[in-house]
C-alpha cells in the first residue's frame, strides 16, 4: 500500500465521511450523502468546494469537457463519494483518472 498524501487533511476528511455514515447508514442516494457531507465538512472547518469543475487536457490541449468532482477539499484533495454496495474497477478508474 502506498503512503497517504496530505495525511492530516485526509484523515480529517475520512472522519467526516465516517460521521456521515454513522448517522445516515446506507441506502440513500448519493445526493443525500453529498448534502450531509457538505454539512459535516462545514462543521469540522474543512475547506471545500462542492461539484468543482476541473479542466481536462489531451496532448497539451484543453478540452471543452470538464471533470466535475463531488468535492475538492483543501484546494488539493479530490473526494468522490459513491452510494454503492461494492466498489468496482470503474469506480477506482474514475478516481485515478
C-alpha positions in Angstrom: 0.0 0.0 0.0 1.3 3.4 -0.9 1.7 6.3 1.6 -1.2 8.6 2.1 -0.5 12.1 0.7 -1.7 15.0 2.8 -2.1 12.6 5.7 -3.6 15.1 8.3 -6.1 16.5 5.9 -7.0 13.1 4.5 -7.7 11.7 8.0 -9.9 14.7 8.8 -11.9 14.2 5.6 -12.2 10.4 6.3 -13.5 11.3 9.8 -16.2 13.5 8.2 -17.2 10.6 5.9 -17.4 8.1 8.8 -19.5 10.6 10.8 -22.0 10.9 7.9 -22.1 7.1 7.5 -22.5 6.6 11.3 -25.5 9.0 11.3 -27.1 8.1 7.9 -26.1 4.5 7.4 -26.6 3.0 4.0 -29.5 3.0 1.5 -29.7 6.6 0.4 -28.9 8.2 -3.0 -25.5 9.8 -3.5 -27.2 13.3 -3.4 -28.3 12.7 0.2 -24.7 11.8 1.3 -23.4 14.8 -0.7 -25.6 17.2 1.2 -24.8 15.5 4.6 -21.1 15.6 3.9 -21.3 19.3 3.0 -22.8 20.0 6.4 -20.2 17.8 8.1 -17.2 19.4 6.3 -18.5 22.8 7.3 -19.0 21.9 10.9 -15.4 20.4 11.0 -14.0 23.5 9.4 -12.6 21.6 6.4 -12.4 23.9 3.4 -14.1 22.5 0.3 -15.9 23.3 -2.9 -18.8 21.1 -3.9 -19.3 20.0 -7.5 -16.0 21.6 -8.5 -15.5 21.7 -12.3 -11.9 21.0 -13.2 -10.2 21.3 -16.6 -9.1 18.4 -18.7 -6.4 18.3 -21.3 -5.4 16.0 -24.1 -2.0 16.1 -25.7 -1.4 19.6 -24.2 -4.8 21.0 -25.4 -7.6 21.9 -23.0 -10.8 20.1 -23.6 -14.2 21.6 -23.7 -15.4 18.9 -21.4 -14.8 19.3 -17.7 -14.4 16.8 -14.9 -16.8 17.5 -12.1 -15.6 16.3 -8.7 -18.0 15.7 -5.9 -15.7 17.7 -3.6 -12.4 19.5 -3.8 -11.1 19.7 -0.3 -8.2 21.9 0.9 -7.7 23.0 -2.7 -5.9 19.8 -3.4 -7.8 16.7 -2.4 -10.5 15.3 -4.8 -13.2 13.5 -2.9 -15.5 11.2 -4.9 -18.4 9.7 -3.0 -20.2 6.5 -4.0 -23.5 5.2 -2.8 -22.9 1.6 -3.8 -22.7 -1.8 -2.0 -19.4 -2.6 -3.7 -16.6 -0.6 -5.3 -15.7 -2.0 -8.8 -12.8 -1.2 -11.1 -14.7 1.5 -12.9 -15.1 3.5 -9.6 -11.3 3.2 -9.0 -10.5 4.2 -12.6 -12.7 7.3 -12.2 -10.7 8.5 -9.2 -7.3 7.6 -10.7 -8.0 9.5 -13.9 
